[in-house]
Structure formats: structure tokens, C-alpha cells
Amino acid sequence: MATRKELFDKVVAHCNAQGGPALNFGGGCEYRTEDGEEKCAIGALLTPEDLEFVMGDPNLRGNGLGAWPKDVKERLLTNAGFDFSRQDEASFASGLQLFHDEEWNWIAGELRQEEIERFEMGWNL
């Protein structure tokens, strides 16, 4: 299992290296874009096998984590390093997803430092 700080740092590094959010042609977030080049925060943390599973299931692929069945969500996120013995782990994962998705968190292809710090303070990272 990873610490929440480790998971968050991995997401920030991924997003900044990628140069922006992983968006589909309609402007919505994708776990992995059609061309396979970009991944969202959760897509970047999932194992390659689990990401393929998500992309192959329209009920997972087209929905945020909150809509995933609890057993599937916990299995896939545990494989990604989340620890469901921690309180509010599903909420933390959803928070990472929204952090990536929110347009105002980005400027010139990078996550805004003040938004990074706000997320870290909000989750005591």
C-alpha cells in the first residue's frame, strides 16, 4: 500500500509530465484517451491490466468512481495502492479524480501550485 502523499505526488508528477488533463473529443475526462497517450489521475494509478478492464467496460469507463460498484472500486484501487483500512479512502480517490478534472486547477499545461497545496492541506498530506 502507498501513503496518500505518495499517491498524490505520483498523480501530480504524471499530470504535469503529461501537460494537461486526459480529455475525450467532447471535453470530458477519460481514464485513458482513445489514442492511449493520456491518462487521468486514476488511470495513471491503475495497473495496466486493471486499466484495460476499465476501458473495456462502458459502465466503468464512462463514469466517475462514485458510480462504480463498491467491490470493483475497492479491488481496482487496492491494486493501485489505495488502502481501504484508512477512513474515507474512496473519498480520497474521488478527490484525486476531481483534482485532475477541474479546469481551474490547470494553467499552461501544469497543475497550479496553489491548488496542489490546497489539496495537500485539505487532506493533511
Number of C-alpha atoms within 10 A of each C-alpha: 12 12 13 20 13 13 19 22 15 14 22 19 12 19 23 16 11 16 15 21 29 24 18 15 9 6 9 11 23 24 29 23 18 14 7 9 9 22 25 26 30 24 23 18 23 20 16 12 10 17 19 15 14 20 19 11 10 10 13 18 18 16 13 16 21 12 11 15 11 11 9 13 17 17 13 19 22 16 15 20 17 22 18 14 7 11 9 11 17 19 12 16 21 17 16 19 20 18 23 24 20 12 12 11 18 20 12 9 14 17 23 15 12 10 14 16 12 12 16 15 10 9 12 9 13
